[in-house]
Amino acid sequence: MTSFDPPSESLRRRIGRGIAWTFAGQIVRVGTQLASVLVLSRLLMPEDFGIVAMCSPVLAFTVLFQDLGLSQATIQKASITHDEVNCLFWINVAVAVLMAFAFIVAAPLVARFYGEPRAGLLTQALSLQIVLFGLAAQHQSLLSRRMEFQKLMIINIVSGGVGFLAAILTAMHERSYWAIFAGTLATATFSTVGVWYASKWRPTFPSWHKDAGQVLHFGAGLTGFNLINFFARNLDGILIGRFWGGGELGYYDRANKLLLFPLNQIMAPLSKVMIPALSRENNNPESYRRAYINTISIVLLLVLPGIAFATATSEVLIPVLLGRQWADSAEIFRALGFAGLLQALNNPAGWLFISQGRSTEFMRWGFISSATVVAAFIVGLPYGAIGVAIAYAIGEYIRTPLLWLYIGRKGPVRTRDIILATGPFILAGHIALAMTWMTKHLWSEDPLVLLTGSAACCSMIYLAVVVIFSSGRDTLQDAVSTIASITSMRKRGS
């Protein structure tokens, strides 16, 4: 009989093993994506990527509803049986089929909206991927629940590699947007086959389970939050593009993506490890609190110096990275960078909501957070993209105490725990940013020398402030120990 729970071992070891395998897979995945973009950019025309981009918002919006939060429900639930998983599997499949049908029906509307018939054809073809995602959702969730991240990494690498080859071979035969579709379809197909094989779980005849209503309620909260968050996080680009034009939006979009990309590459893999790990510790509050606090403290230790450095030197860093034509993005990046100092702390709050089964509260927070985000966009819009960025950053400073007061009312991690554990890192990030900004031009007028010296200065100031506090010194020791443990596990191939 298939086991639905991870093997019995220390939480620290499970998290360390999960982080090691997940980040190893993430590095290969990002490398494959980058190689795909570089090679396909030489084989295809810009309009081919444009046609795919036309369909992307529709697909992204559909994905919000497709899963109904049931994958996270499978991971979070304290105990789960075959009958429960089987019920959720068939719900996922039924919703996927309905969404695929909706995609086919909506295709002519997409074609008419863009005035591009090919976008309609591609939208219909993408319905195949929706069905595949529905077939794989529960199997992938079971692997995450059991924390079998080595298997997930192998599946992601193989499916990504197969998708890359499929895209290249198709592009060599037919240089059109269908090459991009072939790559994504091959990736989805091999990923689905892989998780079915690795999970060893097989569905049986459809049947309703008595606890399905409770699980659907949990999933509804997550879906509600995702929908609200999707709207709020995309409104800034819509408003800037509508009222200030493509040029202003381009500067804002580049600055925003440059800040968020490295942050997302860290937070997204970590969430795959931390949510199942924390979900297994709900009956052990002290272990739960220690695992969350230790992890988030190490994340802040590693991430905040980079954000502080990039924010302080943005007027030099942006032209060096993107070219002088993007110099106008520098001030926008600086404003968003201040928000980034707090987002590194706030984004993982979702781990607490989900792992504790507080999805309805998560949705309520989504309403509160989105209301402040939209208000900030409206206040800043008359001043252009820089106004929107500054207003958004101010809003992040208003939302942060509200978030931790709200989530810390109950559960293993209280507001006081967060303040004591993470306060030194947030303070150090702001001091390092200010000192780096004031001293950066003392180094040299040469951009590379300035950036190198500023990076070293920022890191030293940050660490000097952190070690003043006992929690900072403890985190430094934990970080060294964790990195050594992860390195040891990877060498042993465990």
Secondary structure by P-SEA (a helix, b strand, c coil): ccccccccccaaaaaaaaaaaaaaaaaaaaaaaaaaaaaaaaaccaaaaaaaaaaaaaaaaaaaccccaaaaaaaccccccaaaaaaaaaaaaaaaaaaaaaaaaaaaaaaaaaccaaaaaaaaaaaaaaaaaaacaaaaaaaaaacaaaaaaaaaaaaaaaaaaaaaaaaaacccaaaaaaaaaaaaaaaaaaaaaaaccccccbbbbcaaaaaaaaaaaaaaaaaaaaaaaaaaaaaaaacccaaaaaaaaaaaaaaaaaaaacaaaaaacaaaaaaaccccaaaaaaaaaaaaaaaaaccaaaaaaaaaaaaaaaaaacccccccaaaaaaaaaaaaaaaaaccaaaaaaaaacaaaaaaaaaaaaaaaaaaaaaaaccccaaaaaaaaaaaaaaaaaaaaaaaaccccccaaaaaaacaaaaaaaaaaaaaaaaccccccccaaaaaaaaaaaaaaaaaaaaaccaaaaaaaaaaaaaaaaaaaaaaacc
